Amino acid sequence: MSGEAQAITDLRAFVRGLINSVVVQLGYEGLLDVMITGREGSTDLYAEEARRVLSYVDSVWNAFHGLAAQIRNTAATDRKTAKEYANMMPFPPPLEYFSSGLHPGLFDGAPNSR
């Protein structure tokens, strides 16, 4: 495998790790679970959280494709290390960004029911 292909492969693996770390820490079974939860029209309690995860996934993959193009268009002598490219990726924000949690009164019953 050429140095270019290896750098792109390593970066892709790093991107998958970033995404999986968010998915797992938030308790999803996988990215498909996130997609189902956050689908348009979903009334799932965690739909907004899942949509924020999907927005992060979009940003990471867009950054990956931009960096992969940069790697392809850079001479081998000028190419950075895979670690240097990885440091250019958007790292996950704190988990609180994704998870706004459940509404505090969600399970209190109907208003004025007491």
C-alpha positions in Angstrom: 0.0 0.0 0.0 1.3 3.4 -0.9 2.0 6.0 1.7 -0.9 8.1 0.4 -3.3 5.1 0.6 -2.0 4.2 4.1 -2.5 7.7 5.4 -6.1 7.8 4.1 -6.8 4.3 5.5 -5.4 5.3 8.9 -7.4 8.6 8.9 -10.6 6.7 8.0 -10.0 4.3 10.9 -9.5 7.3 13.2 -12.8 8.9 12.0 -14.7 5.7 12.7 -13.2 5.6 16.2 -14.3 9.2 16.8 -17.9 8.4 15.7 -18.1 5.1 17.6 -16.8 6.7 20.8 -19.7 9.2 20.7 -22.3 6.5 19.8 -21.2 4.1 22.5 -20.8 6.7 25.2 -24.4 7.9 24.6 -25.7 4.3 24.8 -26.7 3.6 21.2 -26.3 0.1 19.7 -24.7 1.6 16.7 -25.0 4.3 14.0 -28.1 2.6 12.6 -29.8 3.0 16.0 -28.8 6.7 16.0 -30.3 7.1 12.5 -33.6 5.4 13.4 -33.9 7.4 16.6 -33.1 10.7 14.9 -35.1 10.2 11.7 -37.4 12.9 10.4 -40.7 12.9 12.2 -39.4 10.8 15.1 -41.1 11.4 18.4 -38.5 9.4 20.3 -37.5 11.1 23.5 -33.9 11.1 22.3 -34.6 12.2 18.7 -32.9 15.6 19.1 -29.9 14.0 20.7 -29.6 11.6 17.8 -29.9 14.5 15.3 -27.0 16.2 17.1 -25.0 13.0 16.8 -25.8 12.8 13.1 -24.7 16.4 12.6 -21.4 15.6 14.2 -21.0 12.6 12.0 -21.6 14.8 9.0 -18.9 17.2 10.1 -16.4 14.4 10.7 -17.0 12.7 7.4 -16.8 16.1 5.5 -13.5 16.9 7.2 -12.3 13.4 6.4 -13.1 13.8 2.7 -11.4 17.2 2.6 -8.3 15.9 4.3 -8.2 12.8 2.0 -8.3 15.1 -1.0 -5.5 17.1 0.5 -3.4 14.0 1.1 -4.0 12.9 -2.5 -2.9 16.3 -3.8 0.2 16.6 -1.6 3.6 15.3 -2.8 4.9 12.4 -0.6 7.8 14.6 0.6 5.4 17.3 1.8 2.8 15.0 3.3 2.1 15.2 7.0 1.9 12.1 9.3 -1.4 10.4 9.9 -1.4 11.7 13.4 -1.0 15.3 12.2 -4.0 14.8 9.9 -6.0 13.2 12.7 -5.3 16.3 14.8 -7.1 18.4 12.2 -10.3 16.4 12.6 -13.3 17.8 14.6 -13.1 16.1 18.0 -16.3 15.3 19.7 -17.7 18.1 21.9 -18.6 17.3 25.5 -21.4 14.7 25.8 -23.6 17.3 27.3 -23.7 18.9 23.8 -25.5 15.9 22.5 -27.6 14.9 25.5 -29.9 17.6 26.8 -31.5 14.9 28.9 -35.2 14.3 29.5 -37.5 17.2 30.3 -37.6 17.4 34.1 -41.4 17.2 34.4 -41.9 14.5 31.8 -43.1 11.9 34.2 -45.0 14.2 36.5 -48.4 13.5 34.9 -50.7 15.8 33.2 -50.7 19.5 34.3 -53.3 20.2 37.1 -53.8 16.5 37.7 -53.1 16.7 41.4 
